[in-house]
Amino acid sequence: MKDLVESIAKQLVDKPEKVEVKVIESEHTSVIELRVDKEDMGKVIGKEGRTAKAIRTILSAAGNKLKKRFVLEILD
């Protein structure tokens, strides 16, 4: 999942070298922390949070298949 979020984020931003993804694992849930450059924050979140919601939807669908819950946190 880390690679998936990282590749999506790198395609969205102007500074892909500043994209950092960290995964915090627990038994049934994984928290994926995404950091991007401040100037690219709006591109990752999108209008009214639509892009972030779409990424979370993809993670949810993949998580259902793996029987695991994924939570995306976008950090600045």
Number of C-alpha atoms within 10 A of each C-alpha: 15 14 9 12 20 17 14 12 24 17 11 17 19 14 14 16 10 14 17 17 21 13 15 11 11 10 7 9 14 17 16 20 17 20 20 24 17 11 10 19 16 17 17 23 17 14 10 9 12 12 16 19 15 13 17 17 14 14 21 18 14 15 17 11 10 9 12 16 18 24 16 19 15 15 13 10
